[in-house]
Amino acid sequence: MTDWTTLRYAVVDVEGNGQQPPDLVELAVVPIIDGEIQAPTSWLVKPAHPITYFASRIHGITAQDVADMPAFEVIAEEVRASLAVPALIAHNAHVDVGVLKRHLLTWDVPEVFDTLKLAKRLLPNQPGYKLGMLVRALKLDDGLPDDLTPHRATYDALVTARLFVHLVSMAENAPLSLEQLRGNTPNRDGHEPSSLF
């Protein structure tokens, strides 16, 4: 069995402008190196199309907040470098990966671990699996700075990182192996896991 900490991970969260398909307005990346959550990096981005009222109500980012921010093309290589890892982590990952793929056209997507699907597999009795519900149930925001708020990219990426570490470390005897995370071996209860993708 391979220790999960042998991989280097990037936990990612994106916030969009509410358009379809969404443009990025904020992006955060939280590295996990040697099993330890590292300091986040975040970017505000001026989207090509306006931020909708509905999107602003969710994440609180307005057109004024991003008026002087760079377009994504200006920070693209910096973002690409932060995502140059063997594994990516996100909650409801297809959304974040989809947005990033549209913005990083030649991006080679690494292995993806979805904490939504992991939580459903490893915490089967939760009343819900939205990130906010899991944060409250598991107290994943304890000790975070007061200026970090839900639905902002840095907050969501940090609590997702904490959720991932909680999920892989909650075994009674030992953390999950990389093979168990990937669904290549039975769960602790002996049942075959569902796919993470």
Secondary structure as GFF3:
##gff-version 3
##sequence-region A 1 197
A	DSSP	three_ten_helix	4	6	.	.	.	ID=ss1
A	DSSP	beta_strand	9	16	.	.	.	ID=ss2
A	DSSP	beta_strand	24	33	.	.	.	ID=ss3
A	DSSP	beta_strand	36	37	.	.	.	ID=ss4
A	DSSP	beta_strand	41	44	.	.	.	ID=ss5
A	DSSP	alpha_helix	53	59	.	.	.	ID=ss6
A	DSSP	alpha_helix	63	66	.	.	.	ID=ss7
A	DSSP	alpha_helix	72	82	.	.	.	ID=ss8
A	DSSP	beta_strand	87	90	.	.	.	ID=ss9
A	DSSP	alpha_helix	93	103	.	.	.	ID=ss10
A	DSSP	beta_strand	111	114	.	.	.	ID=ss11
A	DSSP	alpha_helix	115	122	.	.	.	ID=ss12
A	DSSP	alpha_helix	131	138	.	.	.	ID=ss13
A	DSSP	alpha_helix	153	169	.	.	.	ID=ss14
A	DSSP	alpha_helix	178	182	.	.	.	ID=ss15
###
